[in-house]
Amino acid sequence: MDQDQVVLCGASAYEQKYYLNEAFGRLPSQIQDELKIMCVLFTEDVGGVLTLAFDKEGKLLLEVSADPSDLFYDEIGSELKIRQIRRQKAELLQNLELYYRVFFLGEKIE
């Protein structure tokens, strides 16, 4: 992960844990719940670790990593699931980017 990135949340199939960055604790609870469900279901389906992070311009990145020795990790399924999330959750992801740009980067909305 790049040093210029700010992690929003993530889930690990290996540790069976979910993480939400405390800096985003002011997000509405239903948004936090939706993020948790999305991340946990992703790792349950394909394995590995899913991390949602913002780059320095405020673009939301969905990054997946896996232990090289993990024979159960589904790399193809991972790519397909990321595309599905981007399609089905497009409005949520765009709104999270807007939230980050306004409240963290200080951009003005016209």
C-alpha positions in Angstrom: 0.0 0.0 0.0 1.2 3.5 -0.9 2.2 5.9 1.9 0.0 8.6 0.3 -3.1 6.5 0.8 -5.6 6.7 3.7 -7.3 3.5 4.5 -11.1 3.7 4.9 -11.7 0.1 5.8 -10.7 -3.5 5.2 -11.4 -7.2 5.9 -9.2 -10.2 6.1 -10.3 -13.8 5.4 -7.1 -14.9 7.3 -7.8 -13.2 10.6 -11.6 -13.1 10.0 -11.6 -9.4 11.1 -13.0 -6.2 9.8 -11.4 -2.8 10.3 -12.9 0.7 10.0 -10.4 3.6 10.3 -11.5 5.7 13.4 -11.1 8.8 11.3 -14.3 7.8 9.4 -16.3 7.1 12.6 -18.6 10.0 11.8 -20.0 8.3 8.7 -23.6 7.4 9.2 -24.1 4.0 10.8 -25.9 2.5 7.8 -22.9 3.5 5.5 -20.6 1.9 8.0 -22.7 -1.3 8.1 -22.9 -1.4 4.3 -19.1 -1.1 4.1 -18.7 -3.9 6.6 -21.1 -6.2 4.8 -19.4 -5.5 1.5 -15.9 -6.2 2.7 -16.7 -9.3 4.8 -18.8 -10.9 2.0 -16.0 -10.2 -0.4 -13.4 -12.0 1.7 -15.8 -14.8 2.5 -16.5 -15.4 -1.2 -12.9 -15.2 -2.6 -10.6 -15.1 0.3 -7.6 -12.8 0.8 -7.6 -9.3 2.2 -9.7 -6.4 0.8 -8.7 -2.9 1.6 -10.6 0.3 0.6 -8.3 3.3 0.6 -8.2 6.8 -0.8 -5.3 8.0 -2.9 -3.9 11.6 -2.5 -6.5 12.9 -5.1 -9.4 11.4 -3.2 -10.1 8.4 -5.5 -11.3 5.4 -3.7 -9.2 2.3 -4.5 -10.3 -1.3 -3.9 -7.2 -3.3 -3.3 -6.9 -7.1 -2.9 -4.0 -9.1 -1.6 -3.5 -12.7 -0.8 -0.9 -14.9 0.9 1.1 -16.6 -1.9 0.6 -19.9 -0.2 -3.2 -19.6 0.0 -4.5 -22.3 -2.4 -8.1 -21.3 -1.7 -7.8 -17.7 -2.9 -9.8 -17.2 -6.1 -7.9 -14.6 -8.1 -10.3 -14.6 -11.1 -13.3 -14.5 -8.7 -11.6 -11.6 -7.0 -11.4 -9.5 -10.2 -15.0 -10.3 -11.1 -16.2 -9.4 -7.6 -14.4 -6.1 -7.7 -16.1 -5.3 -11.0 -19.5 -6.3 -9.5 -18.9 -4.1 -6.4 -17.9 -1.1 -8.6 -21.1 -1.6 -10.7 -23.6 -2.3 -7.9 -22.2 0.1 -5.4 -21.2 2.9 -7.8 -23.3 5.6 -6.0 -22.0 4.6 -2.6 -18.4 4.7 -3.8 -18.8 8.1 -5.5 -20.4 9.5 -2.4 -17.5 8.3 -0.3 -15.1 9.9 -2.6 -17.0 13.2 -2.4 -17.1 12.9 1.4 -13.4 12.4 1.6 -12.6 15.2 -0.8 -14.8 17.7 1.2 -14.1 16.7 4.8 -10.5 15.4 4.5 -9.0 17.3 1.6 -11.0 20.5 2.1 -12.4 20.8 -1.4 -15.2 23.3 -2.0 -18.4 21.9 -3.6 -20.1 24.1 -6.2 
